[in-house]
Amino acid sequence: MIGTVLVTMTGMLKRLSIVLAIAALLVGQMSVVVEARPGDGGSMGSRGSRTFSAPPSTNTAPGGASPMQRSITQPSPSSPSYGQQAPMQQPAAAPSFGRSLLGGLAGGFLGAGLFGMLSGQGFMGGMGGFMSILGLILQVFLVVMLVKFVIGLFRKPQMEPAYAEAAYGRSPVGMTPASGGGPASAPVQITDQDYGAFERLLSAIQDAYSREDLSALRGMATPEMVSYFGDDLARNSQQGLIDQVSDVKLLQGDLAESWNEQGSDYASVAMRFSFINVMKERATNRIVSGDPNHKQEATEIWTFRRSPGGPWMLSAIQQAH
């Protein structure tokens, strides 16, 4: 009897070790996909009273902009909504329906799969060797997805998305007129000199980010944006990686909206630009992702803010749909 129990437990531990080893390997591969270039894949920052409203569509970004994921701006009862999106919630709020549903389904399936696996069955253990292999693969997939989900909960702020600004680009035929209006704001005339400043900031911020030069970034972006860049760079450093962006070129751009509120000017600009982006190991300079010989393209909406008599500063980046 004791021998049978020991054999059963040994088999259970072997199966569990296989699943965890494969899951760890896959999760390790996922961890290499870190933040690449400023704001890549996310929306962050503040747009004054328009933080929680979507910037107008443009020829460069006809699908509009994604909701803000990180912002120090707090919504107010008078804040306009971003489409059908709910206002940003405080970190202490209950998790969203999507997260709860995913957690429940993943937990249920994972629990059933691990229990079956440890008992020698798995999801499809009784259907022969080939189906058992498929069951093992499915179990590994669920373990990886659950781990990825949990990591995401810790890496992202515990709040519903708000809404950010995005990058700016200037098209070869010039910029479209700015839209006016908005809550407690007045239109701002954007000149060719302003457009030139936006284009220079697009390249200069990417360059400073690649050099991990927070001092230079402080002269081109708001303290809020610099704090986000610093967080991303620190995460890369902890993983022994360095993010390098080069050969940034604006391909097309147009102005989504510009306005003035509480003495500051704002301009949200949609920009499509090309660039080379590689992620390297800090110690060996070995490329772990990206192609130094292949240009990528991105479309973002960048929002800039200018205090009276001061230069334009990046205050938000928003991903285009």
PADO-864511 format. One record per residue (C-alpha): x, z, y; residue in three letters; chain; residue number from 1. Coordinates in steps of 0.02 Angstrom, whole numbers. Example, Ala and Ser with C-alpha at 12.3 -4.5 7.8 and 13.67 -1.06 7.14 Angstrom:
<site <615, 390, -225>, ALA, A, 1>,
<site <684, 357, -53>, SER, A, 2>,
//
This chain:
<site <0, 0, 0>, MET, A, 1>,
<site <138, 50, 121>, ILE, A, 2>,
<site <236, -106, 75>, GLY, A, 3>,
<site <85, -216, 112>, THR, A, 4>,
<site <61, -133, 281>, VAL, A, 5>,
<site <244, -157, 324>, LEU, A, 6>,
<site <238, -341, 276>, VAL, A, 7>,
<site <81, -365, 380>, THR, A, 8>,
<site <157, -278, 531>, MET, A, 9>,
<site <317, -380, 514>, THR, A, 10>,
<site <217, -540, 514>, GLY, A, 11>,
<site <118, -483, 666>, MET, A, 12>,
<site <276, -441, 763>, LEU, A, 13>,
<site <355, -608, 719>, LYS, A, 14>,
<site <203, -703, 782>, ARG, A, 15>,
<site <196, -600, 940>, LEU, A, 16>,
<site <382, -625, 973>, SER, A, 17>,
<site <362, -814, 955>, ILE, A, 18>,
<site <218, -820, 1079>, VAL, A, 19>,
<site <306, -708, 1205>, LEU, A, 20>,
<site <470, -802, 1191>, ALA, A, 21>,
<site <388, -970, 1221>, ILE, A, 22>,
<site <283, -897, 1363>, ALA, A, 23>,
<site <438, -821, 1444>, ALA, A, 24>,
<site <528, -987, 1434>, LEU, A, 25>,
<site <384, -1079, 1516>, LEU, A, 26>,
<site <361, -946, 1649>, VAL, A, 27>,
<site <546, -954, 1685>, GLY, A, 28>,
<site <531, -1140, 1714>, GLN, A, 29>,
<site <384, -1109, 1830>, MET, A, 30>,
<site <483, -983, 1932>, SER, A, 31>,
<site <601, -1122, 1986>, VAL, A, 32>,
<site <457, -1200, 2083>, VAL, A, 33>,
<site <476, -1093, 2238>, VAL, A, 34>,
<site <437, -1123, 2419>, GLU, A, 35>,
<site <516, -1288, 2469>, ALA, A, 36>,
<site <540, -1334, 2653>, ARG, A, 37>,
<site <442, -1245, 2790>, PRO, A, 38>,
<site <260, -1220, 2743>, GLY, A, 39>,
<site <266, -1334, 2592>, ASP, A, 40>,
<site <102, -1324, 2497>, GLY, A, 41>,
<site <28, -1186, 2606>, GLY, A, 42>,
<site <-58, -1156, 2772>, SER, A, 43>,
<site <0, -1016, 2885>, MET, A, 44>,
<site <1, -956, 3064>, GLY, A, 45>,
<site <-122, -938, 3207>, SER, A, 46>,
<site <-215, -1057, 3323>, ARG, A, 47>,
<site <-286, -932, 3445>, GLY, A, 48>,
<site <-475, -931, 3448>, SER, A, 49>,
<site <-475, -1087, 3339>, ARG, A, 50>,
<site <-382, -1008, 3194>, THR, A, 51>,
<site <-542, -1001, 3092>, PHE, A, 52>,
<site <-603, -1176, 3135>, SER, A, 53>,
<site <-542, -1341, 3065>, ALA, A, 54>,
<site <-447, -1457, 3181>, PRO, A, 55>,
<site <-533, -1626, 3203>, PRO, A, 56>,
<site <-491, -1766, 3083>, SER, A, 57>,
<site <-370, -1900, 3141>, THR, A, 58>,
<site <-309, -2069, 3081>, ASN, A, 59>,
<site <-155, -1983, 3012>, THR, A, 60>,
<site <-254, -1845, 2925>, ALA, A, 61>,
<site <-429, -1916, 2898>, PRO, A, 62>,
<site <-471, -1785, 2766>, GLY, A, 63>,
<site <-444, -1639, 2883>, GLY, A, 64>,
<site <-340, -1484, 2853>, ALA, A, 65>,
<site <-334, -1349, 2720>, SER, A, 66>,
<site <-389, -1169, 2755>, PRO, A, 67>,
<site <-260, -1044, 2818>, MET, A, 68>,
<site <-182, -936, 2684>, GLN, A, 69>,
<site <-77, -822, 2794>, ARG, A, 70>,
<site <-123, -768, 2970>, SER, A, 71>,
<site <-109, -611, 3076>, ILE, A, 72>,
<site <-262, -666, 3176>, THR, A, 73>,
<site <-418, -570, 3131>, GLN, A, 74>,
<site <-590, -652, 3132>, PRO, A, 75>,
<site <-722, -597, 3254>, SER, A, 76>,
<site <-912, -615, 3245>, PRO, A, 77>,
<site <-900, -759, 3370>, SER, A, 78>,
<site <-766, -852, 3272>, SER, A, 79>,
<site <-825, -1027, 3219>, PRO, A, 80>,
<site <-829, -1057, 3032>, SER, A, 81>,
<site <-716, -1177, 2940>, TYR, A, 82>,
<site <-842, -1289, 2854>, GLY, A, 83>,
<site <-926, -1185, 2719>, GLN, A, 84>,
<site <-774, -1073, 2696>, GLN, A, 85>,
<site <-801, -885, 2713>, ALA, A, 86>,
<site <-701, -789, 2845>, PRO, A, 87>,
<site <-537, -709, 2796>, MET, A, 88>,
<site <-561, -543, 2709>, GLN, A, 89>,
<site <-454, -388, 2723>, GLN, A, 90>,
<site <-331, -351, 2582>, PRO, A, 91>,
<site <-438, -204, 2524>, ALA, A, 92>,
<site <-589, -315, 2495>, ALA, A, 93>,
<site <-650, -353, 2320>, ALA, A, 94>,
<site <-573, -506, 2236>, PRO, A, 95>,
<site <-659, -672, 2260>, SER, A, 96>,
<site <-783, -742, 2134>, PHE, A, 97>,
<site <-659, -874, 2080>, GLY, A, 98>,
<site <-525, -746, 2039>, ARG, A, 99>,
<site <-647, -632, 1948>, SER, A, 100>,
<site <-715, -775, 1843>, LEU, A, 101>,
<site <-542, -838, 1797>, LEU, A, 102>,
<site <-482, -664, 1755>, GLY, A, 103>,
<site <-632, -629, 1644>, GLY, A, 104>,
<site <-622, -792, 1549>, LEU, A, 105>,
<site <-434, -788, 1529>, ALA, A, 106>,
<site <-437, -606, 1477>, GLY, A, 107>,
<site <-575, -634, 1351>, GLY, A, 108>,
<site <-497, -787, 1270>, PHE, A, 109>,
<site <-323, -712, 1275>, LEU, A, 110>,
<site <-381, -550, 1196>, GLY, A, 111>,
<site <-473, -643, 1059>, ALA, A, 112>,
<site <-324, -756, 1030>, GLY, A, 113>,
<site <-194, -618, 1021>, LEU, A, 114>,
<site <-304, -513, 908>, PHE, A, 115>,
<site <-329, -660, 792>, GLY, A, 116>,
<site <-145, -703, 799>, MET, A, 117>,
<site <-90, -526, 757>, LEU, A, 118>,
<site <-210, -520, 612>, SER, A, 119>,
<site <-135, -680, 545>, GLY, A, 120>,
<site <-277, -795, 598>, GLN, A, 121>,
<site <-257, -845, 780>, GLY, A, 122>,
<site <-388, -956, 857>, PHE, A, 123>,
<site <-380, -1081, 714>, MET, A, 124>,
<site <-278, -987, 584>, GLY, A, 125>,
<site <-402, -1016, 445>, GLY, A, 126>,
<site <-402, -1205, 463>, MET, A, 127>,
<site <-234, -1245, 386>, GLY, A, 128>,
<site <-55, -1256, 444>, GLY, A, 129>,
<site <-78, -1396, 571>, PHE, A, 130>,
<site <-227, -1315, 655>, MET, A, 131>,
<site <-134, -1149, 656>, SER, A, 132>,
<site <3, -1233, 755>, ILE, A, 133>,
<site <-126, -1297, 879>, LEU, A, 134>,
<site <-196, -1123, 890>, GLY, A, 135>,
<site <-24, -1052, 927>, LEU, A, 136>,
<site <3, -1181, 1064>, ILE, A, 137>,
<site <-164, -1138, 1141>, LEU, A, 138>,
<site <-122, -953, 1135>, GLN, A, 139>,
<site <45, -984, 1220>, VAL, A, 140>,
<site <-42, -1088, 1353>, PHE, A, 141>,
<site <-164, -948, 1389>, LEU, A, 142>,
<site <-25, -819, 1399>, VAL, A, 143>,
<site <70, -929, 1523>, VAL, A, 144>,
<site <-84, -960, 1628>, MET, A, 145>,
<site <-125, -774, 1633>, LEU, A, 146>,
<site <53, -729, 1684>, VAL, A, 147>,
<site <51, -864, 1817>, LYS, A, 148>,
<site <-115, -799, 1881>, PHE, A, 149>,
<site <-50, -620, 1892>, VAL, A, 150>,
<site <108, -678, 1981>, ILE, A, 151>,
<site <-1, -773, 2104>, GLY, A, 152>,
<site <-99, -616, 2144>, LEU, A, 153>,
<site <60, -525, 2193>, PHE, A, 154>,
<site <141, -669, 2287>, ARG, A, 155>,
<site <-10, -717, 2392>, LYS, A, 156>,
<site <-93, -604, 2520>, PRO, A, 157>,
<site <-248, -519, 2449>, GLN, A, 158>,
<site <-368, -605, 2565>, MET, A, 159>,
<site <-477, -756, 2577>, GLU, A, 160>,
<site <-398, -904, 2666>, PRO, A, 161>,
<site <-410, -916, 2854>, ALA, A, 162>,
<site <-358, -1075, 2941>, TYR, A, 163>,
<site <-194, -1135, 3008>, ALA, A, 164>,
<site <-122, -1273, 3109>, GLU, A, 165>,
<site <-16, -1413, 3043>, ALA, A, 166>,
<site <126, -1526, 3080>, ALA, A, 167>,
<site <134, -1659, 3213>, TYR, A, 168>,
<site <196, -1834, 3207>, GLY, A, 169>,
<site <201, -1976, 3330>, ARG, A, 170>,
<site <142, -2147, 3274>, SER, A, 171>,
<site <235, -2306, 3322>, PRO, A, 172>,
<site <87, -2356, 3430>, VAL, A, 173>,
<site <74, -2188, 3517>, GLY, A, 174>,
<site <-39, -2038, 3504>, MET, A, 175>,
<site <-227, -2035, 3507>, THR, A, 176>,
<site <-314, -1945, 3650>, PRO, A, 177>,
<site <-337, -1758, 3635>, ALA, A, 178>,
<site <-508, -1687, 3603>, SER, A, 179>,
<site <-569, -1558, 3726>, GLY, A, 180>,
<site <-687, -1413, 3721>, GLY, A, 181>,
<site <-686, -1269, 3599>, GLY, A, 182>,
<site <-722, -1085, 3611>, PRO, A, 183>,
<site <-669, -1008, 3777>, ALA, A, 184>,
<site <-544, -1148, 3809>, SER, A, 185>,
<site <-510, -1298, 3920>, ALA, A, 186>,
<site <-430, -1467, 3877>, PRO, A, 187>,
<site <-243, -1486, 3904>, VAL, A, 188>,
<site <-163, -1652, 3949>, GLN, A, 189>,
<site <-23, -1694, 3827>, ILE, A, 190>,
<site <112, -1808, 3896>, THR, A, 191>,
<site <246, -1918, 3817>, ASP, A, 192>,
<site <370, -1780, 3854>, GLN, A, 193>,
<site <265, -1659, 3752>, ASP, A, 194>,
<site <254, -1781, 3608>, TYR, A, 195>,
<site <443, -1798, 3611>, GLY, A, 196>,
<site <459, -1609, 3602>, ALA, A, 197>,
<site <343, -1601, 3451>, PHE, A, 198>,
<site <442, -1735, 3360>, GLU, A, 199>,
<site <607, -1648, 3395>, ARG, A, 200>,
<site <536, -1482, 3333>, LEU, A, 201>,
<site <481, -1565, 3171>, LEU, A, 202>,
<site <661, -1609, 3129>, SER, A, 203>,
<site <746, -1459, 3208>, ALA, A, 204>,
<site <639, -1331, 3117>, ILE, A, 205>,
<site <670, -1416, 2950>, GLN, A, 206>,
<site <857, -1417, 2986>, ASP, A, 207>,
<site <862, -1233, 3037>, ALA, A, 208>,
<site <761, -1185, 2884>, TYR, A, 209>,
<site <883, -1279, 2772>, SER, A, 210>,
<site <1029, -1185, 2852>, ARG, A, 211>,
<site <931, -1022, 2834>, GLU, A, 212>,
<site <961, -995, 3020>, ASP, A, 213>,
<site <826, -872, 3072>, LEU, A, 214>,
<site <906, -853, 3244>, SER, A, 215>,
<site <879, -1038, 3279>, ALA, A, 216>,
<site <702, -1029, 3209>, LEU, A, 217>,
<site <660, -888, 3331>, ARG, A, 218>,
<site <691, -1009, 3473>, GLY, A, 219>,
<site <571, -1139, 3402>, MET, A, 220>,
<site <430, -1041, 3319>, ALA, A, 221>,
<site <320, -890, 3354>, THR, A, 222>,
<site <372, -721, 3280>, PRO, A, 223>,
<site <231, -737, 3155>, GLU, A, 224>,
<site <295, -904, 3088>, MET, A, 225>,
<site <475, -842, 3085>, VAL, A, 226>,
<site <420, -694, 2979>, SER, A, 227>,
<site <340, -813, 2852>, TYR, A, 228>,
<site <495, -922, 2848>, PHE, A, 229>,
<site <601, -767, 2823>, GLY, A, 230>,
<site <494, -711, 2676>, ASP, A, 231>,
<site <511, -881, 2593>, ASP, A, 232>,
<site <698, -888, 2620>, LEU, A, 233>,
<site <718, -711, 2552>, ALA, A, 234>,
<site <620, -759, 2397>, ARG, A, 235>,
<site <732, -909, 2370>, ASN, A, 236>,
<site <887, -800, 2391>, SER, A, 237>,
<site <824, -673, 2264>, GLN, A, 238>,
<site <807, -813, 2139>, GLN, A, 239>,
<site <981, -878, 2176>, GLY, A, 240>,
<site <917, -1037, 2256>, LEU, A, 241>,
<site <939, -1127, 2420>, ILE, A, 242>,
<site <817, -1254, 2491>, ASP, A, 243>,
<site <888, -1404, 2583>, GLN, A, 244>,
<site <789, -1530, 2685>, VAL, A, 245>,
<site <872, -1681, 2764>, SER, A, 246>,
<site <839, -1853, 2838>, ASP, A, 247>,
<site <671, -1803, 2914>, VAL, A, 248>,
<site <585, -1952, 2996>, LYS, A, 249>,
<site <416, -1957, 3080>, LEU, A, 250>,
<site <314, -2105, 3015>, LEU, A, 251>,
<site <146, -2082, 3099>, GLN, A, 252>,
<site <59, -1951, 3203>, GLY, A, 253>,
<site <-87, -1917, 3317>, ASP, A, 254>,
<site <-158, -1774, 3417>, LEU, A, 255>,
<site <-303, -1681, 3339>, ALA, A, 256>,
<site <-344, -1567, 3486>, GLU, A, 257>,
<site <-266, -1479, 3634>, SER, A, 258>,
<site <-332, -1334, 3738>, TRP, A, 259>,
<site <-289, -1186, 3846>, ASN, A, 260>,
<site <-344, -1007, 3820>, GLU, A, 261>,
<site <-287, -842, 3892>, GLN, A, 262>,
<site <-150, -930, 3989>, GLY, A, 263>,
<site <-70, -1019, 3841>, SER, A, 264>,
<site <-76, -1205, 3797>, ASP, A, 265>,
<site <-108, -1259, 3618>, TYR, A, 266>,
<site <-89, -1429, 3534>, ALA, A, 267>,
<site <-129, -1469, 3352>, SER, A, 268>,
<site <-46, -1628, 3292>, VAL, A, 269>,
<site <-63, -1721, 3126>, ALA, A, 270>,
<site <103, -1791, 3066>, MET, A, 271>,
<site <154, -1897, 2919>, ARG, A, 272>,
<site <341, -1891, 2890>, PHE, A, 273>,
<site <472, -1932, 2760>, SER, A, 274>,
<site <615, -1821, 2704>, PHE, A, 275>,
<site <736, -1780, 2564>, ILE, A, 276>,
<site <712, -1608, 2486>, ASN, A, 277>,
<site <817, -1531, 2348>, VAL, A, 278>,
<site <827, -1355, 2279>, MET, A, 279>,
<site <1001, -1298, 2227>, LYS, A, 280>,
<site <1077, -1151, 2137>, GLU, A, 281>,
<site <1161, -1045, 2269>, ARG, A, 282>,
<site <1312, -1003, 2161>, ALA, A, 283>,
<site <1349, -1173, 2085>, THR, A, 284>,
<site <1267, -1295, 2207>, ASN, A, 285>,
<site <1184, -1374, 2055>, ARG, A, 286>,
<site <1021, -1466, 2094>, ILE, A, 287>,
<site <876, -1387, 2000>, VAL, A, 288>,
<site <735, -1489, 2078>, SER, A, 289>,
<site <716, -1639, 2191>, GLY, A, 290>,
<site <812, -1802, 2205>, ASP, A, 291>,
<site <946, -1822, 2340>, PRO, A, 292>,
<site <923, -2011, 2330>, ASN, A, 293>,
<site <733, -2015, 2340>, HIS, A, 294>,
<site <629, -1987, 2497>, LYS, A, 295>,
<site <467, -1892, 2490>, GLN, A, 296>,
<site <320, -1901, 2610>, GLU, A, 297>,
<site <204, -1765, 2675>, ALA, A, 298>,
<site <59, -1755, 2796>, THR, A, 299>,
<site <32, -1591, 2888>, GLU, A, 300>,
<site <-50, -1527, 3046>, ILE, A, 301>,
<site <66, -1425, 3155>, TRP, A, 302>,
<site <-1, -1320, 3298>, THR, A, 303>,
<site <112, -1283, 3445>, PHE, A, 304>,
<site <89, -1150, 3578>, ARG, A, 305>,
<site <164, -1143, 3752>, ARG, A, 306>,
<site <166, -996, 3871>, SER, A, 307>,
<site <167, -1033, 4059>, PRO, A, 308>,
<site <338, -1103, 4105>, GLY, A, 309>,
<site <400, -1091, 3924>, GLY, A, 310>,
<site <440, -1218, 3788>, PRO, A, 311>,
<site <325, -1271, 3648>, TRP, A, 312>,
<site <338, -1157, 3496>, MET, A, 313>,
<site <271, -1189, 3321>, LEU, A, 314>,
<site <127, -1069, 3291>, SER, A, 315>,
<site <49, -1138, 3131>, ALA, A, 316>,
<site <68, -1264, 2990>, ILE, A, 317>,
<site <-81, -1330, 2896>, GLN, A, 318>,
<site <-84, -1444, 2745>, GLN, A, 319>,
<site <-186, -1604, 2759>, ALA, A, 320>,
<site <-315, -1646, 2626>, HIS, A, 321>,
//
